[in-house]
Amino acid sequence: MAALHAGKTNNEADQPSSPVLRFGPDKPLKLDAGTLLSPFQIAYQTYGTLNDARSNAILVCHALTGDQHVASTNPVTGKPGWWEVLIGPGKIIDTSRFFVICSNVIGGCLGSTGPASTNPATGKPYGLDLPVITIRDMVRAQQMLIDHFGIEKLFCVLGGSMGGMQVLEWASSYPERVFSALPIATGARHSSQNIAFHEVGRQAVMADPDWHGGKYFEHGKRPEKGLAVARMAAHITYLSEAALHRKFGRNLQDREALTFGFDADFQIESYLRHQGMTFVDRFDANSYLYMTRSMDYFDLAADHGGRLADAFAGTKTRFCLVSFTSDWLFPTEESRSIVHALNAAGASVSFVEIETDRGHDAFLLDEPELFAAINGFIGSAARARGLSA
């Protein structure tokens, strides 16, 4: 099954199951690394219908291991869209009312140009020959996609975690093009602790003998063990101690007593191993390196002389920030610092801290308070934008 998924994932890198927009040499993507990426492509999904005024478009930005299949079946795993609980006809983000766009980020592995994509100069996958990608690079590419649809101003940009970073970058780089912004469980920069966890994951991938300096496709290999360990370590940061205790405690896995060996004696061990194994079936190892690096490099204040408020100077965008009490990856104080900066910039901003023991991953789950906050903010913004219910 892993080999089958591996082939499917590799195919999706160049010929995705979703629509794809290709840019030739006349429209290169300028990268923060100081180079131009050309040609390049963006894979995306849309839901709903763009109105005549092109005023009802919502851009959803995905997290580190997400993709463009936000509300439709994933072609690799066959699973429902990662935010299908929130987006669809009659749901909180009602696709009978709004036109929803979600693209695979540049550097990803499901159709937008990334390290698994074929390098036209060599005919082989880019691997590490692809320049390092930043959050701003991702947003620049998304802006070109939005231009393709003839949308001058997005009604809303929203996303969680790395997606929330993209939302903040959109609101800072293109304030005139964002009517409302909803960054969830995110921060204006990556903390030292988060960088440290990412480095552990990258080293796990690169220490795998099957990584081959990033050229594993040429060797017919994939660094599955290293990537699985990286996913296991990262997944712990997405949860909370309370959630782990509630779900697993010290319960044993399919046995009555300890084995006095190194098999998965505990349920939590079996769970993490499963998370690692299923992840390698759907995600490219080099993309994991690129995605984590893009988050590490993100520092919105540093791009504005160290003053975060200056990143939002003069903005007319309406903001709502959401955090979770048990999220130790992006704790509430990270959101509060953004709120303070927005207040200093004179922006319209609301803030919701949701009490839950589900940790960082709460933004992906069926969380009624989150849905209520999103519903209230979207409804208020829609009235202000003149979008009929």
N, C-alpha and C positions, 0 to 999 in steps of 0.2 A: 504493500500500500504506500509506503514512504517513497519508493522509487516512482510509482505512478504519480503521486502528488508532486514529486520533484520535477518530473517532465512537464506537468501541467503548469507549475509555477514558472518554469523557465520559458515556456511558450507565452505565458501572459505578459512577460517582460517586454516583448516586441510586438506581439499581436494580441492585445487584450480583448476580452469578451465584451467590454464596454466600448462606447464611442471613444474615439481618439482624435485629438487635434494635433496636426503636424506642422512645425515651423521650419522653413527652409533657411538657406544661408542669408536671405534678405532680412530675416527677423531673428537674429541671435538673442540668446538670453545672457545678459550681463551679470556676471557672478561677483560676489564679494571677494572671492579669491583673486580677482584681477584678470580673469580670463573670460572669453566668450564661449558659451555652449551652443554649438550649431553643427548639424541640425538637431532639433530636440522635439519631443512630443509630450503631450499631456493626455492622460486617460481620465475619463470623467463619467459621471452618471447624472441624469436630471430626472426630476419627478414633478408632475404638475405642468401647468401651462404659463408661459410668460404673458402678462397682459399687454394690451396695446400701448400703454404708457411706459412699459418696461420698468414698473415701479414696485413689483411684488417679488423680486428675486431675493432669495436667502442663500448665502454661501455657508456651507457646513465644512469646517476644517477638521481633519481627522488627527488622532493621536499617533504616537510613535509606531505602533504595530497595526494601525488601522488602514483603511483603504477607501476607495470611492464608492464601495457598495454599502452605503449607509442605510438604505432602506430597501435593498433587493438582495436576492440570493448570491452568496459568494461563489464564484465559478470554480474555485479550487477546493473549498471545504464543503460546499453544498449547504452551508448554514445560513440562517436569516441574516439580514443586514444588522450591523452592530448597534444601530440606533432605531431599529424598526419599531421599538416600543414607543418612540417619541414622534416619528415622522411617517405620515401616510394620510390617506383620505379620512377626514373626521378626527384625526389625532391632534395632539397639542400643536405641532407644526403641520397644519392641514394642507395637504398637497392639492386639494380641490380649490384652495384659496391662494396658495403661494407656489412660486416656481423655485424649487430647491435644486441647488447645484452642489455636487461634492466631487472633488478631483483627487486622484492619487498624487501625492506631493512629488516634486522633482527629487530624485534620490531614492524613491520608493521602488517596489518590485512588482507592481501589478499594472504596468502599462505606461507610466510616465518614465521619462529617461532616468535611468539609475545605473548602478554598477553591474546589474545583470543584463542590461540592454546591450545590443550589438553596437560596437564602436565602428562607424562607417569607414574609419581610416584603416582598420585592421581586419574587419570581418569577424572579430572575436568579441566576447563580452568585455565591457570596459574594465571591470575589476577595479583596482585602485588607481587606474589611469583617469578615472572620472575626478574632476576637481572636487574638493570638499564643498559641500552645500550648506548654506545657512538658512535660517528661518526667513530672512529677508529675500533670499533667492526664491524660496518656495512661493512667497507672496507675489514677487514680481511675475512669476510664471502664471499664477492664478489671475493676476490682473490682465495678462494677455488673453487668457481664456474668457474673462468677463467682457473684454473688448470685443471678442469674437461674437458674442451674443448681442452686442450693441447696447449693453447696459451701462449707463453713465453713473448711476448711484444704486448700490445695493441697499435693499431695505434693512437687511440684518446680516451680520457675520457672527457666527457662533461656533464654539468648539471647546473641548476640554483638554487639559494637560498640554501636550505639544500643540494641539489644535488651538488651545487658548492663547499660546504664544503667537500663533499666526494671527489670531483675532486682534491682539494688541499691536502687532506689527502693521496690520491693515489700517487700524485706527490712527496709528502714528504716521505712516508713510502716505496714506491716501485718505485723509480725513474728509475731504470733500466728496468722496465716493462711498462713504459708509454712513447711513442714516442712524443705525443702532448697532451696538456691539455687545456680545454676551460671552465674556471669557469665564470659563468654569474651571475650578481646581487647577489653577496655574500660577505663574509668577512672572515678574518683569525681567528676571534673570535666573539662571540656574545656580543653586547653592553649591558650595564646596562639597557638601555631603552627597548631593545628587551626582555631581561630576565623579566623585569617588566610586559610587555604585556603578556608574556607566563604565568607568575604566576597568573595574573587575570583570564586567561582561565582555568588553572588547578583548581583554587579555585572555579570557577563556576561549573566545573564538580563535584568536590568532595563535594560541598555544596548541590547538588541535592540528595534528600532523596532516590532516586532510584539507587544511586551509590553503596550503601551497602558495603563501604570499598573496593570497587573494585571487589566484588563477586556478581555482579548483575545478571550474567547468572544463578547462582545457585538459584536466587530468581525469575527467569523468568521476570526480569525487565531490562530496559536500562535507563541510566540517560540522556534522550533525551533533556530535557529542559536545563540542565546545559551545555551539549555539544553544543547545538544550540547557547547559549549565548557566549560560548567560540569562536565559529566560527564567530559570528557576530563581536565580538571585534577584532579578528585577521584579518578579511576581510577588515576592515577599514584601517589597516596598509598596505595592499597590494595595495591600491589605492592612489590617490593623491587628494589634495583639489581641484585642477583645474579639474581633471577628474570627481569628484563628482559633482562639480558645473555645468560642461558641460552636464553631463548625467541627473542630477536630479534637481539642483538648489533648490528652495523652492516649487517646484510643488506639488500640492495636488494629492492624490491617489484616483481616481474614485469618486470625489466629488467636489462640487462647493464652499463649504465653510468649515471652521473649525468646528469640531464636539463638541469642548470643552469637550473632554473625552480623553481616552488613547488608542483608536484604532489607527491604522496606518494612521494618517491624511496625512503624507507626503510620496511621492514616495520612498524616501531613506529609510524610516522606513519599508515599504513593501518589498523593495528589500533585506534589511538585514535579515528580518524575513524569506524570501524565501531561502536565502543562508543558514541560520541556519537549516531550516527544511529539505532541500535536503541533507545537509551534514550528518545528523544523519542517513540517510538511507544507507549510503555507508561507514561509518567509525566507527571504534570501539573507545569508549571513553577512555579506558585504553591505547590504542595505541597512542591516542592524548597526554596523559600524558608522555609517553615514548619518543615520537618523539620530543616534545618540550624540554624535559630534555636533550636529546642528543645534541640539538643545543645549549642550555645554557652552557653545559659543554665544548663545542668546544673552544679551545684556542691554536692554533698551535704554537705560540711563547712560551707560557708557557711550552710546552713540549720540548723546546730547549733552556732552560736557559733564557727565556725572549727575545731572539734575533730571530726575524722572519727570517732573512736572513739565519740563520744556519739551518732552516728547509729545505732549498733548496740547501745546500752546495754541490758544485760539480755536480749539475744536468745537464744533457744533453737534458732534455725534452724541447720541444718548447711550449711556452705559448701564449695564447691570452686571455686577460681579457676584459669583457664587463660590463659597468654600464649604468644606465639611470638617466637623470638629475632630474627626479621627484621622484626617489626612496628614500624615507626617512627611510625605514626599513634597507636597505643596501646602504647608500649614496656613491657617487663617491669617496669620500676620503677613504672609506674602500678598494676599489679596488686599488686606488693610493698607499696606504701603502704596498699592496702586490707587486705591480709593483716595488716600490723602493727596497723592500727586494730582489726581483728577480734580479734586476739590481746589487745590492750589492753582490749577489751570482754569478754574471757573467752569468746569464741565458739568453737565447734567448726569448725575450718577446715583445709583441705588446699590445696595449691598445686602446680600443674604448669606448668613452662616447657618448651615443646616446641621442639626444634631443627628448623628448616625454613627454606628460602630463599624460601618462597612469600608472605611478607609478611602484611599484615593479612587478606587474603582467605582465608588458610589455614583459617579456621573454617568456610568454606562448601565446602571441597574434601574429597576423599577422603583424609583424613590419619589413617593408622592409629593413631598415638600419641594423637591427640585422641579417637578413638573408644574406645580402650582406657581412657583417663582417664574419659570419660563413662560407659562401661559399668561400670567399677569403682565409681564414685561412686553411680550410680543403683542398682546391685545392693546395695551396703552400706546405702544409705538405705532401700531397699525392705525389707530384712531388719529394720532398726530400726523401720520403720513397721508391720511385721507383714503385709506384702503377700507372698503366696505366689508362688513362681516359676511 
